[in-house]
Amino acid sequence: MSESQSRYSIVSGLTTKKLEIITARSQLKTEILKAEQHATNFANEIVDDQKAIMDNAARDVKELDLKLRKEKQKAENLKAREKDQQAMFDEKLKAIELALEKIEGISQSANT
């Protein structure tokens, strides 16, 4: 009886070891699968981040381009306004010179 108990105990021990090894193998496969999923998710996040960066960069370039066009338009408007104001300044200067000439003429006729 002792011999059968011994064999039973050996079989039981080996069966337990076998189950432990099978469980460990299954856990290892699960860990590998999780690691692969994490790697895949991380790769997808990188791709999404790269797209977001590119979209942001494109938006920033468009905003800068718009600002540049607005500044160029301001400069053009100022140039156009300068021409109009130059003509107005010239007219005012002529009017002042004419007034000064008249005052000078009046002063000369008053002195004689």
GIWO-V519168 format. One record per residue. N is the residue number from 1. RES is the residue in one small letter. SS is DSSP state (@ for helix, = for strand, . for the rest). OMEGA is omega in degrees with one decimal (* if undefined). NEAR is the number of other ideal C-beta (glycine too) atoms within 8 Angstrom. Layout:
n=N res=RES ss=SS omega=OMEGA near=NEAR
n=N res=RES ss=SS omega=OMEGA near=NEAR
//
This chain:
n=1 res=m ss=. omega=179.0 near=4
n=2 res=s ss=@ omega=179.2 near=5
n=3 res=e ss=@ omega=179.5 near=6
n=4 res=s ss=@ omega=176.4 near=7
n=5 res=q ss=@ omega=179.7 near=8
n=6 res=s ss=@ omega=177.7 near=8
n=7 res=r ss=@ omega=178.8 near=8
n=8 res=y ss=@ omega=179.9 near=8
n=9 res=s ss=@ omega=177.5 near=8
n=10 res=i ss=@ omega=-179.8 near=8
n=11 res=v ss=@ omega=179.6 near=8
n=12 res=s ss=@ omega=179.0 near=8
n=13 res=g ss=@ omega=179.8 near=8
n=14 res=l ss=@ omega=178.9 near=8
n=15 res=t ss=@ omega=177.7 near=8
n=16 res=t ss=@ omega=177.4 near=8
n=17 res=k ss=@ omega=179.9 near=8
n=18 res=k ss=@ omega=179.5 near=8
n=19 res=l ss=@ omega=177.5 near=8
n=20 res=e ss=@ omega=179.6 near=8
n=21 res=i ss=@ omega=179.0 near=8
n=22 res=i ss=@ omega=179.0 near=8
n=23 res=t ss=@ omega=179.6 near=8
n=24 res=a ss=@ omega=178.0 near=8
n=25 res=r ss=@ omega=179.8 near=8
n=26 res=s ss=@ omega=178.6 near=8
n=27 res=q ss=@ omega=178.2 near=8
n=28 res=l ss=@ omega=178.2 near=8
n=29 res=k ss=@ omega=178.8 near=8
n=30 res=t ss=@ omega=178.6 near=8
n=31 res=e ss=@ omega=178.2 near=8
n=32 res=i ss=@ omega=179.6 near=8
n=33 res=l ss=@ omega=178.6 near=8
n=34 res=k ss=@ omega=179.9 near=8
n=35 res=a ss=@ omega=178.0 near=8
n=36 res=e ss=@ omega=178.5 near=8
n=37 res=q ss=@ omega=177.5 near=8
n=38 res=h ss=@ omega=179.4 near=8
n=39 res=a ss=@ omega=178.6 near=8
n=40 res=t ss=@ omega=178.4 near=8
n=41 res=n ss=@ omega=179.4 near=8
n=42 res=f ss=@ omega=177.9 near=8
n=43 res=a ss=@ omega=178.1 near=8
n=44 res=n ss=@ omega=177.5 near=8
n=45 res=e ss=@ omega=178.8 near=8
n=46 res=i ss=@ omega=179.4 near=8
n=47 res=v ss=@ omega=178.7 near=8
n=48 res=d ss=@ omega=178.7 near=8
n=49 res=d ss=@ omega=178.8 near=8
n=50 res=q ss=@ omega=178.1 near=8
n=51 res=k ss=@ omega=180.0 near=8
n=52 res=a ss=@ omega=179.0 near=8
n=53 res=i ss=@ omega=179.7 near=8
n=54 res=m ss=@ omega=178.6 near=8
n=55 res=d ss=@ omega=178.9 near=8
n=56 res=n ss=@ omega=179.7 near=8
n=57 res=a ss=@ omega=179.0 near=8
n=58 res=a ss=@ omega=178.7 near=8
n=59 res=r ss=@ omega=179.3 near=8
n=60 res=d ss=@ omega=179.1 near=8
n=61 res=v ss=@ omega=178.5 near=8
n=62 res=k ss=@ omega=179.1 near=8
n=63 res=e ss=@ omega=179.0 near=8
n=64 res=l ss=@ omega=178.2 near=8
n=65 res=d ss=@ omega=178.3 near=8
n=66 res=l ss=@ omega=177.8 near=8
n=67 res=k ss=@ omega=179.2 near=8
n=68 res=l ss=@ omega=179.1 near=8
n=69 res=r ss=@ omega=178.7 near=8
n=70 res=k ss=@ omega=179.7 near=8
n=71 res=e ss=@ omega=176.9 near=8
n=72 res=k ss=@ omega=178.7 near=8
n=73 res=q ss=@ omega=176.7 near=8
n=74 res=k ss=@ omega=-179.8 near=8
n=75 res=a ss=@ omega=178.5 near=8
n=76 res=e ss=@ omega=179.0 near=8
n=77 res=n ss=@ omega=177.8 near=8
n=78 res=l ss=@ omega=177.5 near=8
n=79 res=k ss=@ omega=179.8 near=8
n=80 res=a ss=@ omega=178.7 near=8
n=81 res=r ss=@ omega=179.4 near=8
n=82 res=e ss=@ omega=-179.6 near=8
n=83 res=k ss=@ omega=179.4 near=8
n=84 res=d ss=@ omega=-177.5 near=8
n=85 res=q ss=@ omega=176.9 near=8
n=86 res=q ss=@ omega=179.5 near=8
n=87 res=a ss=@ omega=179.0 near=8
n=88 res=m ss=@ omega=178.2 near=8
n=89 res=f ss=@ omega=178.5 near=8
n=90 res=d ss=@ omega=179.4 near=8
n=91 res=e ss=@ omega=179.2 near=8
n=92 res=k ss=@ omega=178.2 near=8
n=93 res=l ss=@ omega=178.0 near=8
n=94 res=k ss=@ omega=-179.6 near=8
n=95 res=a ss=@ omega=178.6 near=8
n=96 res=i ss=@ omega=178.6 near=8
n=97 res=e ss=@ omega=178.1 near=8
n=98 res=l ss=@ omega=178.8 near=8
n=99 res=a ss=@ omega=178.5 near=8
n=100 res=l ss=@ omega=178.0 near=8
n=101 res=e ss=@ omega=179.7 near=8
n=102 res=k ss=@ omega=178.7 near=8
n=103 res=i ss=@ omega=178.6 near=8
n=104 res=e ss=@ omega=178.7 near=8
n=105 res=g ss=@ omega=178.9 near=8
n=106 res=i ss=@ omega=-179.8 near=8
n=107 res=s ss=@ omega=-179.9 near=8
n=108 res=q ss=@ omega=179.4 near=8
n=109 res=s ss=@ omega=178.0 near=7
n=110 res=a ss=@ omega=-179.6 near=6
n=111 res=n ss=@ omega=-177.6 near=5
n=112 res=t ss=. omega=* near=4
//
